[in-house]
């Protein structure tokens, strides 16, 4: 009796029953498909994580801010913490609005060369570069002799909400002075005190110091003219002032950019003169000679000669 009722119920509702069975089967198929997709995604994520970790590890092995991009050297393990801390402290002071603390980290030479007062540092360096919210990156440029870092300063997009392609670039050198680490900024590398002289016929030239920058060299001379005639250090058309490195390569002075009167040393007088040479910084470059060729010992006579090639009163000094 019960079987007949079931069979009768089936015949009366078989269409609905098969629709329900089909729907259940479809749901089961869909669930299986979704499970397969989920498993595949999990496996892919695992593989991607492995690949990402390998990528990060590769990047870490490639990008090392304390390894030089020029000479393949690097900051020594003994000095690394102190050197990087000095640089990052200075830059953090700048980006976090503490310019006085940043100024206090400059070397004595850098202060003398560029920023004798805090206000000069603030107006000429800090404010133009770090006036807005900034961030920075750094990379060791060279490690031979000095630790010179290439520093790039840019807008901090996280704080400002804007993306800018404007990047300020500076070369900052870490130096050890009075037992502490300090900085030379604005592409100033170092100063070498020389204090050597050369003289001839009453004219003496004393080379006091040599300032090395990333793009050039600046020498400070004290020139003493003990003669009764005004002298001319060089005819600007001839440019007899140059330096020579240990390999015999000559680098000329930027005489054409100087005031012509600066090249005249009056009779019985002394003048301090800074001369810039077209000589970019290379860590292993050594300057061996500082040449003043064909100094004109009587400028008035020289100027009155129509054919300058006839003049013979030259002096030649080498330091």
TORKOL-4160 file (C-alpha; in steps of 0.2 Angstrom, whole numbers, padded with zeros to 4 digits, m for minus):
319
<pt num="1" X="0000" Y="0000" Z="0000"/>
<pt num="2" X="0014" Y="0012" Z="0005"/>
<pt num="3" X="0024" Y="0008" Z="m0011"/>
<pt num="4" X="0008" Y="0012" Z="m0022"/>
<pt num="5" X="0007" Y="0029" Z="m0013"/>
<pt num="6" X="0025" Y="0032" Z="m0016"/>
<pt num="7" X="0024" Y="0027" Z="m0035"/>
<pt num="8" X="0008" Y="0037" Z="m0037"/>
<pt num="9" X="0016" Y="0052" Z="m0029"/>
<pt num="10" X="0031" Y="0050" Z="m0040"/>
<pt num="11" X="0020" Y="0050" Z="m0056"/>
<pt num="12" X="0011" Y="0065" Z="m0051"/>
<pt num="13" X="0026" Y="0075" Z="m0046"/>
<pt num="14" X="0040" Y="0067" Z="m0057"/>
<pt num="15" X="0044" Y="0083" Z="m0066"/>
<pt num="16" X="0047" Y="0093" Z="m0050"/>
<pt num="17" X="0057" Y="0079" Z="m0043"/>
<pt num="18" X="0069" Y="0078" Z="m0057"/>
<pt num="19" X="0070" Y="0097" Z="m0058"/>
<pt num="20" X="0075" Y="0096" Z="m0039"/>
<pt num="21" X="0088" Y="0082" Z="m0042"/>
<pt num="22" X="0095" Y="0092" Z="m0057"/>
<pt num="23" X="0097" Y="0107" Z="m0047"/>
<pt num="24" X="0106" Y="0098" Z="m0033"/>
<pt num="25" X="0118" Y="0090" Z="m0045"/>
<pt num="26" X="0121" Y="0107" Z="m0053"/>
<pt num="27" X="0125" Y="0114" Z="m0036"/>
<pt num="28" X="0137" Y="0100" Z="m0032"/>
<pt num="29" X="0146" Y="0102" Z="m0048"/>
<pt num="30" X="0147" Y="0121" Z="m0045"/>
<pt num="31" X="0154" Y="0118" Z="m0028"/>
<pt num="32" X="0167" Y="0106" Z="m0035"/>
<pt num="33" X="0172" Y="0118" Z="m0048"/>
<pt num="34" X="0174" Y="0132" Z="m0035"/>
<pt num="35" X="0184" Y="0120" Z="m0023"/>
<pt num="36" X="0196" Y="0117" Z="m0038"/>
<pt num="37" X="0198" Y="0135" Z="m0042"/>
<pt num="38" X="0201" Y="0139" Z="m0023"/>
<pt num="39" X="0214" Y="0125" Z="m0022"/>
<pt num="40" X="0223" Y="0132" Z="m0038"/>
<pt num="41" X="0223" Y="0149" Z="m0031"/>
<pt num="42" X="0231" Y="0143" Z="m0015"/>
<pt num="43" X="0244" Y="0134" Z="m0024"/>
<pt num="44" X="0247" Y="0150" Z="m0036"/>
<pt num="45" X="0248" Y="0161" Z="m0020"/>
<pt num="46" X="0261" Y="0149" Z="m0012"/>
<pt num="47" X="0271" Y="0149" Z="m0028"/>
<pt num="48" X="0270" Y="0168" Z="m0030"/>
<pt num="49" X="0275" Y="0170" Z="m0012"/>
<pt num="50" X="0290" Y="0160" Z="m0015"/>
<pt num="51" X="0294" Y="0170" Z="m0031"/>
<pt num="52" X="0291" Y="0186" Z="m0022"/>
<pt num="53" X="0303" Y="0181" Z="m0008"/>
<pt num="54" X="0316" Y="0176" Z="m0021"/>
<pt num="55" X="0313" Y="0193" Z="m0030"/>
<pt num="56" X="0315" Y="0202" Z="m0014"/>
<pt num="57" X="0331" Y="0192" Z="m0009"/>
<pt num="58" X="0338" Y="0196" Z="m0026"/>
<pt num="59" X="0334" Y="0214" Z="m0025"/>
<pt num="60" X="0342" Y="0214" Z="m0008"/>
<pt num="61" X="0358" Y="0207" Z="m0015"/>
<pt num="62" X="0358" Y="0219" Z="m0029"/>
<pt num="63" X="0353" Y="0235" Z="m0020"/>
<pt num="64" X="0365" Y="0239" Z="m0006"/>
<pt num="65" X="0366" Y="0258" Z="m0002"/>
<pt num="66" X="0383" Y="0256" Z="0006"/>
<pt num="67" X="0391" Y="0248" Z="m0009"/>
<pt num="68" X="0399" Y="0260" Z="m0022"/>
<pt num="69" X="0392" Y="0261" Z="m0039"/>
<pt num="70" X="0408" Y="0268" Z="m0046"/>
<pt num="71" X="0423" Y="0258" Z="m0039"/>
<pt num="72" X="0414" Y="0243" Z="m0032"/>
<pt num="73" X="0420" Y="0247" Z="m0015"/>
<pt num="74" X="0409" Y="0248" Z="0001"/>
<pt num="75" X="0409" Y="0256" Z="0018"/>
<pt num="76" X="0419" Y="0245" Z="0030"/>
<pt num="77" X="0410" Y="0234" Z="0042"/>
<pt num="78" X="0418" Y="0243" Z="0056"/>
<pt num="79" X="0412" Y="0260" Z="0051"/>
<pt num="80" X="0396" Y="0256" Z="0042"/>
<pt num="81" X="0384" Y="0259" Z="0057"/>
<pt num="82" X="0392" Y="0276" Z="0061"/>
<pt num="83" X="0393" Y="0282" Z="0043"/>
<pt num="84" X="0375" Y="0278" Z="0039"/>
<pt num="85" X="0369" Y="0284" Z="0055"/>
<pt num="86" X="0378" Y="0301" Z="0052"/>
<pt num="87" X="0370" Y="0302" Z="0035"/>
<pt num="88" X="0353" Y="0297" Z="0040"/>
<pt num="89" X="0353" Y="0308" Z="0055"/>
<pt num="90" X="0357" Y="0323" Z="0045"/>
<pt num="91" X="0344" Y="0319" Z="0032"/>
<pt num="92" X="0331" Y="0315" Z="0045"/>
<pt num="93" X="0334" Y="0332" Z="0054"/>
<pt num="94" X="0331" Y="0340" Z="0037"/>
<pt num="95" X="0315" Y="0331" Z="0032"/>
<pt num="96" X="0308" Y="0332" Z="0050"/>
<pt num="97" X="0310" Y="0351" Z="0051"/>
<pt num="98" X="0326" Y="0352" Z="0063"/>
<pt num="99" X="0338" Y="0362" Z="0052"/>
<pt num="100" X="0348" Y="0368" Z="0067"/>
<pt num="101" X="0353" Y="0351" Z="0072"/>
<pt num="102" X="0357" Y="0347" Z="0054"/>
<pt num="103" X="0368" Y="0362" Z="0053"/>
<pt num="104" X="0377" Y="0357" Z="0069"/>
<pt num="105" X="0383" Y="0341" Z="0059"/>
<pt num="106" X="0392" Y="0350" Z="0046"/>
<pt num="107" X="0411" Y="0349" Z="0046"/>
<pt num="108" X="0422" Y="0364" Z="0050"/>
<pt num="109" X="0428" Y="0365" Z="0032"/>
<pt num="110" X="0411" Y="0365" Z="0025"/>
<pt num="111" X="0405" Y="0378" Z="0036"/>
<pt num="112" X="0420" Y="0389" Z="0031"/>
<pt num="113" X="0418" Y="0386" Z="0013"/>
<pt num="114" X="0399" Y="0387" Z="0011"/>
<pt num="115" X="0389" Y="0392" Z="0027"/>
<pt num="116" X="0399" Y="0402" Z="0040"/>
<pt num="117" X="0382" Y="0406" Z="0048"/>
<pt num="118" X="0367" Y="0395" Z="0052"/>
<pt num="119" X="0356" Y="0408" Z="0043"/>
<pt num="120" X="0366" Y="0405" Z="0027"/>
<pt num="121" X="0363" Y="0387" Z="0028"/>
<pt num="122" X="0345" Y="0389" Z="0031"/>
<pt num="123" X="0342" Y="0401" Z="0017"/>
<pt num="124" X="0354" Y="0394" Z="0004"/>
<pt num="125" X="0352" Y="0375" Z="0007"/>
<pt num="126" X="0339" Y="0369" Z="0019"/>
<pt num="127" X="0324" Y="0380" Z="0014"/>
<pt num="128" X="0326" Y="0378" Z="m0005"/>
<pt num="129" X="0328" Y="0359" Z="m0004"/>
<pt num="130" X="0318" Y="0354" Z="0011"/>
<pt num="131" X="0305" Y="0368" Z="0012"/>
<pt num="132" X="0291" Y="0356" Z="0009"/>
<pt num="133" X="0288" Y="0338" Z="0015"/>
<pt num="134" X="0301" Y="0327" Z="0008"/>
<pt num="135" X="0309" Y="0310" Z="0008"/>
<pt num="136" X="0325" Y="0304" Z="0002"/>
<pt num="137" X="0336" Y="0289" Z="m0004"/>
<pt num="138" X="0355" Y="0288" Z="m0004"/>
<pt num="139" X="0368" Y="0277" Z="m0012"/>
<pt num="140" X="0387" Y="0276" Z="m0009"/>
<pt num="141" X="0395" Y="0284" Z="m0024"/>
<pt num="142" X="0413" Y="0281" Z="m0021"/>
<pt num="143" X="0423" Y="0274" Z="m0006"/>
<pt num="144" X="0441" Y="0277" Z="m0011"/>
<pt num="145" X="0448" Y="0290" Z="0001"/>
<pt num="146" X="0431" Y="0297" Z="0006"/>
<pt num="147" X="0414" Y="0290" Z="0008"/>
<pt num="148" X="0404" Y="0300" Z="m0005"/>
<pt num="149" X="0385" Y="0297" Z="m0006"/>
<pt num="150" X="0373" Y="0302" Z="m0020"/>
<pt num="151" X="0358" Y="0308" Z="m0011"/>
<pt num="152" X="0341" Y="0311" Z="m0020"/>
<pt num="153" X="0327" Y="0322" Z="m0011"/>
<pt num="154" X="0309" Y="0321" Z="m0017"/>
<pt num="155" X="0292" Y="0325" Z="m0012"/>
<pt num="156" X="0284" Y="0313" Z="0001"/>
<pt num="157" X="0269" Y="0307" Z="m0008"/>
<pt num="158" X="0262" Y="0299" Z="0007"/>
<pt num="159" X="0261" Y="0315" Z="0017"/>
<pt num="160" X="0258" Y="0328" Z="0003"/>
<pt num="161" X="0246" Y="0317" Z="m0007"/>
<pt num="162" X="0254" Y="0322" Z="m0024"/>
<pt num="163" X="0266" Y="0314" Z="m0035"/>
<pt num="164" X="0280" Y="0324" Z="m0042"/>
<pt num="165" X="0295" Y="0319" Z="m0054"/>
<pt num="166" X="0305" Y="0334" Z="m0047"/>
<pt num="167" X="0321" Y="0327" Z="m0038"/>
<pt num="168" X="0335" Y="0337" Z="m0030"/>
<pt num="169" X="0352" Y="0328" Z="m0031"/>
<pt num="170" X="0367" Y="0331" Z="m0019"/>
<pt num="171" X="0383" Y="0323" Z="m0016"/>
<pt num="172" X="0386" Y="0322" Z="0003"/>
<pt num="173" X="0403" Y="0316" Z="0010"/>
<pt num="174" X="0406" Y="0309" Z="0027"/>
<pt num="175" X="0422" Y="0314" Z="0035"/>
<pt num="176" X="0430" Y="0311" Z="0052"/>
<pt num="177" X="0435" Y="0327" Z="0061"/>
<pt num="178" X="0441" Y="0329" Z="0079"/>
<pt num="179" X="0436" Y="0311" Z="0082"/>
<pt num="180" X="0418" Y="0312" Z="0076"/>
<pt num="181" X="0409" Y="0310" Z="0060"/>
<pt num="182" X="0403" Y="0325" Z="0051"/>
<pt num="183" X="0397" Y="0330" Z="0033"/>
<pt num="184" X="0402" Y="0340" Z="0018"/>
<pt num="185" X="0387" Y="0344" Z="0008"/>
<pt num="186" X="0382" Y="0353" Z="m0008"/>
<pt num="187" X="0395" Y="0343" Z="m0018"/>
<pt num="188" X="0409" Y="0349" Z="m0008"/>
<pt num="189" X="0421" Y="0334" Z="m0006"/>
<pt num="190" X="0435" Y="0339" Z="0005"/>
<pt num="191" X="0449" Y="0352" Z="0008"/>
<pt num="192" X="0468" Y="0348" Z="0008"/>
<pt num="193" X="0479" Y="0361" Z="0016"/>
<pt num="194" X="0495" Y="0363" Z="0006"/>
<pt num="195" X="0504" Y="0379" Z="0011"/>
<pt num="196" X="0518" Y="0377" Z="m0002"/>
<pt num="197" X="0526" Y="0392" Z="m0011"/>
<pt num="198" X="0536" Y="0396" Z="m0027"/>
<pt num="199" X="0545" Y="0412" Z="m0031"/>
<pt num="200" X="0555" Y="0420" Z="m0045"/>
<pt num="201" X="0561" Y="0438" Z="m0047"/>
<pt num="202" X="0552" Y="0446" Z="m0033"/>
<pt num="203" X="0535" Y="0437" Z="m0036"/>
<pt num="204" X="0530" Y="0423" Z="m0024"/>
<pt num="205" X="0514" Y="0412" Z="m0025"/>
<pt num="206" X="0509" Y="0402" Z="m0010"/>
<pt num="207" X="0496" Y="0388" Z="m0012"/>
<pt num="208" X="0486" Y="0388" Z="0004"/>
<pt num="209" X="0473" Y="0374" Z="0001"/>
<pt num="210" X="0464" Y="0364" Z="m0012"/>
<pt num="211" X="0445" Y="0362" Z="m0011"/>
<pt num="212" X="0438" Y="0347" Z="m0021"/>
<pt num="213" X="0421" Y="0347" Z="m0027"/>
<pt num="214" X="0411" Y="0335" Z="m0038"/>
<pt num="215" X="0413" Y="0345" Z="m0053"/>
<pt num="216" X="0429" Y="0355" Z="m0051"/>
<pt num="217" X="0444" Y="0360" Z="m0040"/>
<pt num="218" X="0446" Y="0377" Z="m0032"/>
<pt num="219" X="0463" Y="0383" Z="m0026"/>
<pt num="220" X="0467" Y="0397" Z="m0014"/>
<pt num="221" X="0483" Y="0407" Z="m0017"/>
<pt num="222" X="0492" Y="0421" Z="m0009"/>
<pt num="223" X="0501" Y="0431" Z="m0022"/>
<pt num="224" X="0515" Y="0443" Z="m0016"/>
<pt num="225" X="0522" Y="0455" Z="m0029"/>
<pt num="226" X="0537" Y="0463" Z="m0022"/>
<pt num="227" X="0542" Y="0471" Z="m0038"/>
<pt num="228" X="0540" Y="0489" Z="m0044"/>
<pt num="229" X="0528" Y="0484" Z="m0058"/>
<pt num="230" X="0511" Y="0478" Z="m0059"/>
<pt num="231" X="0510" Y="0460" Z="m0065"/>
<pt num="232" X="0497" Y="0450" Z="m0075"/>
<pt num="233" X="0496" Y="0432" Z="m0070"/>
<pt num="234" X="0490" Y="0427" Z="m0088"/>
<pt num="235" X="0484" Y="0434" Z="m0104"/>
<pt num="236" X="0465" Y="0428" Z="m0104"/>
<pt num="237" X="0468" Y="0423" Z="m0123"/>
<pt num="238" X="0482" Y="0412" Z="m0118"/>
<pt num="239" X="0477" Y="0405" Z="m0101"/>
<pt num="240" X="0494" Y="0399" Z="m0094"/>
<pt num="241" X="0486" Y="0394" Z="m0078"/>
<pt num="242" X="0483" Y="0375" Z="m0076"/>
<pt num="243" X="0486" Y="0360" Z="m0065"/>
<pt num="244" X="0493" Y="0343" Z="m0070"/>
<pt num="245" X="0489" Y="0326" Z="m0062"/>
<pt num="246" X="0501" Y="0312" Z="m0058"/>
<pt num="247" X="0497" Y="0304" Z="m0076"/>
<pt num="248" X="0502" Y="0320" Z="m0084"/>
<pt num="249" X="0485" Y="0326" Z="m0089"/>
<pt num="250" X="0482" Y="0345" Z="m0089"/>
<pt num="251" X="0467" Y="0354" Z="m0082"/>
<pt num="252" X="0465" Y="0372" Z="m0087"/>
<pt num="253" X="0458" Y="0386" Z="m0075"/>
<pt num="254" X="0442" Y="0395" Z="m0079"/>
<pt num="255" X="0451" Y="0411" Z="m0082"/>
<pt num="256" X="0438" Y="0417" Z="m0095"/>
<pt num="257" X="0425" Y="0417" Z="m0080"/>
<pt num="258" X="0436" Y="0428" Z="m0069"/>
<pt num="259" X="0436" Y="0446" Z="m0067"/>
<pt num="260" X="0451" Y="0452" Z="m0078"/>
<pt num="261" X="0456" Y="0464" Z="m0064"/>
<pt num="262" X="0458" Y="0449" Z="m0052"/>
<pt num="263" X="0473" Y="0443" Z="m0063"/>
<pt num="264" X="0482" Y="0459" Z="m0060"/>
<pt num="265" X="0493" Y="0460" Z="m0044"/>
<pt num="266" X="0499" Y="0478" Z="m0041"/>
<pt num="267" X="0517" Y="0483" Z="m0037"/>
<pt num="268" X="0522" Y="0480" Z="m0019"/>
<pt num="269" X="0505" Y="0472" Z="m0014"/>
<pt num="270" X="0498" Y="0455" Z="m0009"/>
<pt num="271" X="0482" Y="0447" Z="m0015"/>
<pt num="272" X="0472" Y="0432" Z="m0010"/>
<pt num="273" X="0465" Y="0424" Z="m0026"/>
<pt num="274" X="0453" Y="0408" Z="m0028"/>
<pt num="275" X="0455" Y="0400" Z="m0045"/>
<pt num="276" X="0443" Y="0386" Z="m0051"/>
<pt num="277" X="0450" Y="0372" Z="m0063"/>
<pt num="278" X="0440" Y="0361" Z="m0074"/>
<pt num="279" X="0443" Y="0345" Z="m0065"/>
<pt num="280" X="0430" Y="0334" Z="m0059"/>
<pt num="281" X="0432" Y="0323" Z="m0044"/>
<pt num="282" X="0439" Y="0306" Z="m0046"/>
<pt num="283" X="0444" Y="0297" Z="m0030"/>
<pt num="284" X="0461" Y="0291" Z="m0036"/>
<pt num="285" X="0466" Y="0307" Z="m0045"/>
<pt num="286" X="0481" Y="0315" Z="m0038"/>
<pt num="287" X="0486" Y="0333" Z="m0043"/>
<pt num="288" X="0505" Y="0334" Z="m0044"/>
<pt num="289" X="0509" Y="0352" Z="m0051"/>
<pt num="290" X="0501" Y="0369" Z="m0050"/>
<pt num="291" X="0507" Y="0379" Z="m0065"/>
<pt num="292" X="0508" Y="0398" Z="m0069"/>
<pt num="293" X="0516" Y="0399" Z="m0086"/>
<pt num="294" X="0521" Y="0415" Z="m0094"/>
<pt num="295" X="0517" Y="0427" Z="m0080"/>
<pt num="296" X="0518" Y="0445" Z="m0087"/>
<pt num="297" X="0531" Y="0454" Z="m0076"/>
<pt num="298" X="0526" Y="0471" Z="m0082"/>
<pt num="299" X="0508" Y="0473" Z="m0087"/>
<pt num="300" X="0509" Y="0491" Z="m0093"/>
<pt num="301" X="0523" Y="0487" Z="m0105"/>
<pt num="302" X="0514" Y="0472" Z="m0111"/>
<pt num="303" X="0497" Y="0481" Z="m0114"/>
<pt num="304" X="0507" Y="0494" Z="m0124"/>
<pt num="305" X="0515" Y="0482" Z="m0136"/>
<pt num="306" X="0505" Y="0480" Z="m0152"/>
<pt num="307" X="0512" Y="0463" Z="m0156"/>
<pt num="308" X="0510" Y="0453" Z="m0140"/>
<pt num="309" X="0522" Y="0440" Z="m0147"/>
<pt num="310" X="0536" Y="0452" Z="m0145"/>
<pt num="311" X="0535" Y="0453" Z="m0126"/>
<pt num="312" X="0549" Y="0443" Z="m0117"/>
<pt num="313" X="0547" Y="0448" Z="m0099"/>
<pt num="314" X="0539" Y="0431" Z="m0093"/>
<pt num="315" X="0540" Y="0422" Z="m0077"/>
<pt num="316" X="0536" Y="0404" Z="m0074"/>
<pt num="317" X="0531" Y="0397" Z="m0057"/>
<pt num="318" X="0527" Y="0379" Z="m0053"/>
<pt num="319" X="0521" Y="0373" Z="m0036"/>
